[in-house]
Amino acid sequence: MTDTPPNWVLIEAAKRCDWAPGKTLAQMRGHIHNSGAFRALCDMIYKYEQPPVDRKLLCAQAAVTGALIELDASRFPKKECIWDCCVRAIELWEEGFGK
């Protein structure tokens, strides 16, 4: 990788280096040019790992999938299926799903 890596790569590399959570992205970008080890770690993360998925998206997908799997007319009636899926997604978020 010749350019500065995406933010998610910098954040993941900083976590693995046990850096303070208050370190800014600008400081991390500075380490890319100053530290060969940090640069190599960022390269490996970028090459072999997937970017994190938004927890909100995971909750919404789980709620819709649950509605389709259950096929329970009493819990997910046709008219209100979208509403129930939205409520279930919020419930999953509050329960900590995907953390």
Steps between C-alpha positions, in 0.01 A plus 500: 500500500653830397231741620372568847273210601130551572399618845370159610846352438670772705254455785539121502881527493492750787285260705749221443785727606312584824510870426294739707146541365555875483757473220372683193495374144751773409745361756447149365565621146825653625611163636441344157793702364719476811459139608570208271344255746175696520498529123545124462220433748268731306595327175419156642168615645403662170602198298353217709204640690156631414381844609269494800127486438276760656312357801182676389512313172559169680199560725275587206612192306442275801153646556396446137654154491319411822171617351553288191609192694223514756219546249281551801185682392421603856840666560557636150170563328526613139379855560728568792802291408716805426406663830570182696833454326599856590402448863690170511810665352490762777456228761801313364707822509405564862578138594854551363472277193815509286740643758 
